[in-house]
Amino acid sequence: MKRVAIIGGGLSGLTAAYQLNKTNDLRVDLYEADSRLGGKFHTVHREGFTIEKGPDSFLARKPAGIGLIKELGLEDQLIANATGRSFIFHDKQLHPIPEGSVMGIPTDEAALLQSELLTAAEKERALQEKKRPFEPLTADISLGEFFEKRFGKGLVKKIVEPLLSGIYAGDIYKMSLRATFPQFETAISKAGNLMEGLKTPSDVKLNTTGTKHTVGAFRTLKGGLQTLIEALVAELPVEQLHTDKRVIQVIKKPGAYQLLFADGTVETADAVIIAATHDVLRAILDEETTAPFQDQPLTTLATVSFAYDEKAALPQGTGYLVARTANYASTACTWVQEKWPHMVPEGKMLLRGFVGKSGDTWLETATDEQIIQKVLADYQEMMGLTAQPLFAEVSRMEHAMPQYTIGHLEKLAKLEANLAANYPGIYYTGMSLTGVGIPDCIANAQTASHEVVRYLQGELL
């Protein structure tokens, strides 16, 4: 019987194990360095509140997420987000995102002109985009450069950057256009400008963002997303799931691989899936193979959820993002009782704040209490909120979010070629590849599983 080792017990690793377990005559062992499975997924039920300390939802239009949930029998627990507008905090005020915006890109000229978020000069510059010629790109560029050339710095700093940086917790002037949102290049190539090319967002597989007419594009599970993790674990033989097992090196042997663990034990496998961020990959394989990802950064993040005994007088909407025009600790806030009302007891309030962006280092040494006080100070300024919360839940994710810098796809192709040449039978999946969202991680893990099966079948022939 062939053996497959999976390194990493988050969503990607568990999905790969679940997929491979369907194959007969295959022994699958999953090794997780932490004491618990699930990686960044962690749902807390406290005093009637459902609090996500990791991911809180996923895009419904990407089929892998919905597909796996249906396969696991969880379809009846799916809940769509309540729709509503979002705001941008800028210059001491909450400004609605202009209607018709697609990932911050305006498509409705009248709505943009009515917005008080931009100055008259910034609006005029942004609207020039319709007449601005587009020269096809010959190479990858940053999101920031791409959008600033089209719309000017004002729109980028006040709307585009907080939205896109929020997804990847990165610097959009370093983030790869082609690795993050290739749809924008596709749209402009077809229409000649973005304002026209994004008029029908579904044509380029995007959604309107943060406006009152936004379709409920996201899904979660009634009991929290940890339900997905628990369902995957329940499908796997308990004797094949190993926690507190940190791999420190993978060594190539004739026809197999040896896994060396921090506790001094050794295991052997015929094929390996590394389901972790690229820093783990670089730590356990040789430097030459992983060189393409040598300088790939990881951002440290935190979320803080505050529960309140009653609702505050907030604008009608689902939350806000913070413009990159001033230095605040928090980057966004979700009004959970409005976006996901099933997670909050009637009449109460739950605010989920996001902290951390590319280049920030203070989070790495800050205590939970320091993070809480910084965010509360922001809330007092941004929302006039002075009430003391019932409690707070802090979630810290150190060096957790990979940054897709310019040329990411070329680096990825080189890494895959190196793995195929130097470590045949070792495959890599996880957030550091082609998507940080839940459906992307599921799809990439399924692909890695299929590759392992094909490899082992080839070995058996």
Buried (B, 14 or more C-beta within 10 A) or exposed (E): EBBBBBBBBBBBBBBBBBBBBEBEEBBBBBBBBBEEBBBBBBBBEEEEBBBBBBBBBBBBBBEBBBBBBEEBEBEEBBBBBEBBBBBBBBEEEBBBBBBBBBBBBBBBBEBBBEBEBBEEEBBEBBBEBBEBEBEEEEEBBBBBBBBBBBBBEBBBBBBBBBBBBBBBBBBBBBBBBBBBBBBBBBBBEEBBBBBBBBBEBEBBEBBBBBBBEBBBBBBBBEBBBBBBBBBBBEBBEEEBBBEEBBBEBBBBEEEBBBBBBEEEEEBEBBBBBBBBBBBBBBBBBBEEBBBBBEEBBBBBBBBBBBBBEEBBEBEEBBBBBBBBBEEBBBBBBBBBBBBBBEBBBEEBBBBBBBBBBBEBEEBEEBEBEEBBEBBBEBBEEBBEBEBEBBEBBBBBBEEBBBBBBBBBBBBBEBBBEBBBEBBEBBBBBBBBBBBBBBBBBBBBBBBBBBBBBEBBEEEEE
